[in-house]
């Protein structure tokens, strides 16, 4: 039986945490900007340009 690759699993968990934290940060930023009525710091297209899939 093959040994589990713990380094890979840990890396995947860390990447998922970072992605979730970034999404949460962006949601909070959008909520803050909508509430205050200001223009958002990042244009809506900036988020899609960052993540090439």
trRosetta pair geometry for C-beta under 8 A, 3 or more apart (Angstrom, degrees):
i j d omega theta_ij theta_ji phi_ij phi_ji
4 9 6.9 5 165 -24 109 137
5 8 4.1 35 116 16 116 117
5 9 6.6 148 93 -16 67 87
6 9 5.5 -55 -145 40 37 112
6 10 6.0 38 157 -21 70 106
7 10 5.9 -56 -147 37 27 110
7 11 6.3 29 154 -21 63 108
8 11 5.7 -56 -149 35 29 113
8 12 6.4 29 154 -19 64 106
9 12 5.8 -55 -150 35 31 111
9 13 6.5 31 152 -18 64 104
10 13 5.7 -53 -150 36 33 111
10 14 6.3 33 153 -18 66 106
11 14 5.7 -55 -147 37 30 111
11 15 6.3 30 154 -19 65 106
12 15 5.8 -52 -145 36 31 111
12 16 6.4 32 154 -20 63 105
13 16 5.7 -56 -150 36 31 111
13 17 6.4 32 152 -20 65 105
14 17 5.7 -52 -149 34 32 112
14 18 6.4 31 154 -18 65 105
15 18 5.8 -54 -147 37 32 111
15 19 6.3 33 154 -20 65 107
16 19 5.8 -54 -147 36 30 112
16 20 6.3 29 155 -18 64 108
17 20 5.8 -58 -148 39 29 109
17 21 6.2 28 155 -19 65 109
18 21 5.7 -55 -145 37 30 111
18 22 6.3 30 156 -20 64 106
19 22 5.8 -55 -149 35 29 111
19 23 6.5 29 153 -17 64 106
20 23 5.8 -54 -149 36 31 111
20 24 6.3 32 153 -19 64 107
21 24 5.6 -54 -148 37 31 113
21 25 6.3 36 152 -23 65 105
22 25 5.6 -50 -147 34 32 114
22 26 6.4 31 154 -17 64 105
23 26 5.8 -55 -149 37 31 110
23 27 6.4 34 152 -21 65 105
24 27 5.7 -52 -148 34 32 112
24 28 6.4 32 154 -18 65 105
25 28 5.9 -55 -150 37 30 110
25 29 6.3 31 151 -21 64 108
26 29 5.5 -53 -146 36 33 114
26 30 6.3 34 155 -19 65 104
26 42 7.5 -57 -130 53 97 143
26 47 6.3 73 -142 -99 154 130
27 30 5.8 -55 -149 37 30 110
27 31 6.2 31 153 -19 65 108
28 31 5.6 -55 -146 38 31 113
28 32 6.2 33 154 -21 65 107
29 32 5.7 -54 -147 35 28 112
29 33 6.3 24 156 -15 63 109
29 40 6.9 84 141 -149 100 98
29 41 6.6 -74 -175 30 127 110
29 42 7.3 46 128 21 147 107
30 33 5.8 -59 -146 40 29 108
30 34 6.2 28 157 -19 66 108
30 40 6.4 -7 -108 -109 63 130
31 34 5.9 -55 -145 36 28 109
31 35 6.2 28 156 -20 63 110
32 35 5.8 -58 -148 37 27 111
32 36 6.3 8 161 -3 64 112
33 36 6.2 -63 -138 47 27 98
33 37 8.0 -139 169 32 53 7
33 38 5.3 -95 -146 71 76 84
33 39 7.1 -38 -164 125 122 17
33 40 4.5 61 173 -91 174 70
33 41 7.4 -140 -78 -8 134 71
34 37 7.5 29 -179 -73 28 38
40 43 7.0 140 84 -93 109 27
40 44 7.5 85 60 -55 150 67
42 46 4.2 -110 -176 56 102 147
42 47 6.8 91 136 -45 135 81
43 46 5.1 117 59 -22 72 99
44 47 6.9 -48 -175 20 44 106
44 48 7.9 26 142 -2 67 106
45 48 5.7 -62 -158 43 52 107
45 49 6.0 51 148 -25 80 108
46 49 5.8 -59 -146 36 32 112
46 50 6.7 39 156 -30 64 102
47 50 6.0 -51 -156 21 31 114
47 51 7.4 -6 162 9 62 105
48 51 6.9 -75 -151 49 33 87
